[in-house]
Amino acid sequence: MASGEALPLEAIVLIDVAIVLLAGAAMARCVRRLHQPPVIAEIAVGILLGPSLLGLLPGDLPALIFPDDARPLLGAISQVGLVLFMFLAGWELDLTRLRGRGRAVGAVAALAMAVPFAIGAGAAAMLYSSQSSQDVGAGTFIFYVGTAFSITAFPVLARIIRDSGLSTSRVGTLAMACAAIGDVAAWCVLVLVVAVAGAGGTGEFFSVLGLTVAYGLAMAFVVRPLLARALLRGPGRTERGTLLVLIVSGVFVSSFVTSWIGIHAIFGAFAFGLVMPRRRAPELHHQVEAPIEKVAGLLLPVFFVVTGLSVDIGALGSSGLPALALIVLSAVVGKFAGAVLPARAVGLGWREATAFGALMNTRGLTELVILGIGRELGLISAQMFTMMVLMALVTTAMAGPLLRLLGMGPGRQDSGPQPPPGAPDAAGASVTVAAGGRGEGAGAAGPHPA
């Protein structure tokens, strides 16, 4: 390169990705010693490389390392990783295992989502005048924030349960079942929120809603049987690599369709995962699942940095601390009130019920995805986005220490009697974590086995 000539934009993007991966790998080693899931490292790296820490140093380093021209390309890279992750999350979420698990589990799952939704909606009503965008109605803002408060991050929850040795316990199986139900319900609600926010009027809203229903029916009754016929016939007969290309292309096409409809691309990826066959041959794992896990593992950390560049803790100032405290307190109280008391009602002791509340309080990557949608649509202010990201970080980081405080770590939890009537058994609720059990986010060091 000639002296004084600017670096090509693609070269800047490549070095940015390298910085993200190396920083994530270093942070992952630190949080592992604190018994935290990899998503904590990835969220922390995203915040540290943004204006919250790096921006405090002289020279405006975030703008120098991640210039404005490079950010759209970094955003596109992060979206590829995010879409692949959501596909894996949908593929791993086997809804058939939740059938016949009893009314008790459904009731607990409903309350674990409804109570934090109501408390979050109350907090949103208090914050609407100061934290919403100008063009957003009060109802849309409150509905969106309430949904964000009600989220439980299913993948990171599964990672914490596995690491804590709770996979076959009453607490673990109930938490997995409730999180699976809540995850699907939350995405359905969010589709409505996005449709309302993105529509230009009542007519456009019903158009988006109608297209979404038609899309769902096509996925269930056309795409699903075609996938079953193609994949269950035997992936070994397909030329190596062709199957992977077909599946990934299907994910991207489905994401494009949902974007065209007027809802987010991640809904298309998640839906394509939901309609994938669940009985996987070893060849299917090696040809499709494992390669996608690795690619998502490399690209997802970029998503956290793109998110972190919009998080500015310093901009909150002392005036933002009361609102931050309200958000964190409402999120924690809502999840514990909606989870602990219903868990007691179905037969869990106070210690187990409290552990269940700590598990349901995790939010992780799922929360960041929802917050990113809200930021893109202009539903929340930059300050509100920062506070909600911090809430996701705090509530996810709480789970591990609380479980150890309750004596629910490996080899320490009660095996207890059989699950209460209507609760899921271990086999029924044990749903494998997306992306190979990595928790949420793949970590810059690569996929984490589970």
N, C-alpha and C positions, 0 to 999 in steps of 0.2 A: 504494500500500500504506500503510495506516495506521501511524503511528509505533509501534514496539514489537511490531508483528505479525510473526510468523515468516514467512520466505520459503516459498512453496509448494515441495514436494519436487521437482516437475518442473522448476522454475526452477533449483534447485541442480544437478540432473542436467545441464541444458543448459549451464550455465556450466562445469561440470566437463569436459564433452566438449570445449568450446572451449579450456579450459586444456590438455587433453591434446593436441589437434591443434596448437596453437601451439607448445607445448614440443617436440613431436616434429619439427615443421618446423625449429625452431632447431637442435635436436641433429643432425638429418639433414645440415644444412650443414656442421657440424663434422666428423662422421665421414666425409663424402664426401672431405674434404681428406686424411683418413688412409687413403683407399682401402679403406674398410670398407663392407660391404653395409648397406642400410637397417635390417635387423633389429637390428644392433648399437645404432643410435640408439634404436630403440623399446624394447629391453630396458633400456638405460641410463636412459631417461626414466622407465620404470616403477619402477625401483629408486630413482632420485633423488627422485621425488614421494612415495615411501613413507617409512616410519620410518627407513630407512637414512641419509638425508641431511636431508630436510625435517623429519623427526621430531626431529632434533637441535637445531633452533631453538626458541626459547621459544614457548609457546602451543599446543603439540600441533597443529601446522598440518595434518598429514595428516587428523586427525579433524575439523578445522574445515572444510577444503576438500572432503574426501570423507567426510561424516558416515556413521555406520553405517546410517541409514535409506536413504541414497541408494545404498549399495553393491549391494544386490540389483538395483536398476534398472540400474546400470552393468554389473553382471554379465550381465544379460539382453541388453543392447545388445552387449556383447562377444561373447556366444555367437552372436548373429546373424552378426556379422562372421566369427567363427571357422568356423561351419558353412558359410557361403558360400565361404570360402577353401578349406576341405577339399573341397568339391564341385569347385572349379576344379582343385585338386591332383589329384583322381582323374580328372577329364576330360583333363587334360594328360598323364597317365601312360599312355602307349600300350604295353600289355604285348605286343601282337602284334609290335612291332619287336624284341623280345628273342628271338623264336623263331629257332632255328637259328644262334645266335651262338657255339656251341661250348661244349664242356665246360669249357674253361679259364676262361671268364668266370664260369660257375656256381660253379666251385671257388673262385675268388678272392672272389666275392661271399659265399659261405658262410663262408670263413675270416675275411673282414673283419667279419662279424657274430658268428661263434662265439667267436673269440679274445677280443674285448672283453667278450662276454657272460660268459665263464668268469672273466676277471680281475675284472669288476665283481661277479660272484657271490661271489668270494673276499673282495673288499672289503666287500660287504654282510654276509657272515657275521661279519666282524670288528666291524661297526658295529651289528649287530642289537640287542644288549642295550641300547644307549644311544640309538639313533636310530629305532627302530620304535615304532608305536603299541601300546598294551597288548593290544589284542584281535587283533593280526595274528600269525599263525603264522610261524615262521622260514622255512619253505619258500616261502610266498607272498611274504614280504618279499624274500628272496634272488632269487626268480624275477623279481619286478617290477623290482628295482634292476638286475639283470643285463640285462634288456630295455632299460632306460633308458640303460645304458652302451653298448649295441650300436647305438644309433640313429645314422644319418647323415641330415642334413636335405637331402632331395632338392631342394626349391625353392631354398634359399640356395646350395647347391652349384652349381646351374645358373647362378645369377647370378654367382658368383665365376669359374666357368669362362668365361663370356662376357666378363666384364670383363678377364680375364687373357689373352684371345686364345687359349684352349686348346680351343676348340670342335671343331676338326678334328684335334687332335693325338691321339697314342696315349693320353696320360695322360687327356685330357678325355673321350674316348669311352669308355674303360674305366671311369673314375670314374662317368660318367652311367649306364652299364649296371649296374654293381654297386650303385649307390645306388638305382636303380629296383627291382632285385630285393630288396635289403635292406629298402627301405621297405615293400613289400607283406608280406614275411615278418614284419617287426617288428609291423605292425598285426595280423596274424593271431595272433601270439603274445600280443599285448596283449589281444586279445579273450578269450583263454583266461584270462589273469591276472585281468581284470575279472570274468569269469564266476565264477572261483573265489572272488575276494574278496567279490563281491556276493551269492553264494549263501548261504542259511542252512544248507545241509547238502548231502549227496551227491545226494539226490533233486532238490533245487532246481538244483544245478549241471548235472545232465544235462538237466533241463528247459530251462534257459537255452541249453545247448549245442545241443539238438535244435531249438529255435526259431530259433537263429542259423543253423543249417544250412538249415532250411526257408526262412528269409528269403533266404539267399544263392542258393538254387535258384530262388526266385521272381524275384529280381532278374535272374538270368542268363537264365532261360527264358521269363519272362513280360514283365517290364518292359523288358528290352533290346530284344526284337523290336518291342514297341509303340512305343518311342522311335524306333527305326530307321525304322519305317513312317511315323511322324508327321513326323520331322525331315528325312529324306532325300527325302521327297516334294517338298520345296521350301518353305522357310520364307517365301519371298516371297508365297505364296498365303494365308498366314495373316494375319489382321488384325494390324496393327502393335501391339505391346504384349501381345497375347494369348499369344504363344509364351513371352515372358519370364515372364508370370504362371504359366503352366502348369509351366514348368521349375522356377522358384523354389518353387512350391507342392509339386512333387514332391520337391524337396530337403528341405523342412521335414517333409513327411509321412514320408519315409524316415527322417529323424532322430528323429521321434516314435516310429516303430516300433521302432528299435533301443533307444531309451530304455525303451520299454514292455517289451521283451524282457528287459532287465536289463544291457545294455551301453551304452556312452556314445553320445550323439547324433551325435558327429563320425563314428562308424563308418557311420552311415546316410548322411550327406552324402558321405563319401568313396566309399562303394559306389555311390551314385547317379551320381557322376561317372565311375566306372569303366565303367558300363554305357551311358554316353552314346556316340552314334556319333562316330567319329573324323574322318570326312571332312566338314569344315565348309565350307559355302558362305559367301561374303562376307556375305550377308544374315543368316546365323545368328550370325556374329561380331558384327555391329552390333546385332542385336536382343536377343541373350542374353549373350554372353560379355563384351563391353565394359561394359554397364551393371552386371553383377555385379562385375566388377573394380573399378569405381569405388566401389560401395557397400562392398565389402570393404575397399578402401583407406581409406575414412573411418572404418570401425568397428573395424578390427583394432587400431589404437593403444590403444583403450580396454581391450582384452584385456591388453595389456602392463602398463597401469597397475593393473588389477585384480590381476594377478599380482604386481606390484611392491609392492602394499600388504601382501602377506603375506611379503615378504622383509625381514628385519631383520638386517643385517650386524652391527650393534652388539651384538645379543643373543648372537652367537657367542662373543665374548670370547676371551681367550687360550687357554682350554681347548678351544675349538672349532677352533683352527688346525691341530692335528695331523690331525683328521678331514678338514678341508677339503683339506689337502695330500694326504692319502691318496686322496681322491676325484678330485682333478684329476690327480694322477700316474697313478692306475690308468686313468682315462679316456684319457689321452694315450698311455700305454704300450700299452694294449690295442688301440687303433685303429692305431697305427703298427706294432706287431708283427703284427697281423692283416692289414695291408694291404701293407706294404713288402716283406716276404719273399715272399708269394705273387706280388706284381707282378714281383719279380726272377725268380721261377720261370717266368713266362710270357714272359720276354724283355726286360723293361724294364731300362734301366741304373739305377745307384744314384740318380742325380739325378732321373730320371723317377719311380722307385719312391718316393722320399722325397716328391716333389710329390704323388703319388697318395695317400700316407698323410696328408699335410696336408689334402687335399681331403676324404678320407673321415672326417677328424676333426671336421668341421663338424657342429653340432647344431641351433642356431638355434631357430626357432619350433616345429618338430616335437618337440624335447625339452621345451619349455615346456608343450605340450599334454599330453604324457604325464605330466609332473610335476603338472600341474593335476588330472589324473584321479586320480593317487595321493593328492594332498592331499584331494580330495573324498571318496575312499573311506576315508580314514584309514589309508593304508598306510605313510606316512612321517610323522615328526615335523616340526614347524615348522622346527626347526633343520636337519634333513636337507633339507627343501625349499629353504631358503636356500642351502645349500652346493651342491646340485645345479643351481640356477639360476645361481650364480656359475660353476660348471664349464661350463655351456652357453655362457655369455658368453665365458669365456676360450678355450675350444676353437674357437669360431667365429671369434673375433678373431685367432687364430693364423694362419689360412690365408693371408690376404693377405700379411703380412710374410714368412712362410716362402717363398711362391712367388717373391716379389721377391728374397729372399736366394739362392734357387736359380737365379735368372736365367730364370724361367719367365713373365715378364710379356709384354705385347703386343709382338710382333715380335722376341722374344728367345728363345722356346722353339725346341727342335729340331723341325723338321718330321719328321725321322727317317725310317727306312724304313717300309714298310707294317706295320700292326699284327701282332703275333705271331699264330701260328695259334690260331684259336678266339676271338680278340679281336674286338670289334664294329667295324664300319666307322663312319665319321662319320655317315652317314645313318641307320644302324641304331640308334645309341645316342643320337643327338641328339634328346632329348625336350624340348619347349618347357617353360619354367618356368611354374608356375601363376601366375595373376593377372598375366598379361602380362609375365612375366620380371622381376618386381619383386624377386627374391630372396625372402626370407620376410618377411612383413609388408608392408603397403602403404606404410608411411611416412605421417606425418601430412601431408606435402606433397602426397600423392596418388600414384597409380600411377607406377611407374618403368618406362619402356619398356625392352624388351630386343630 
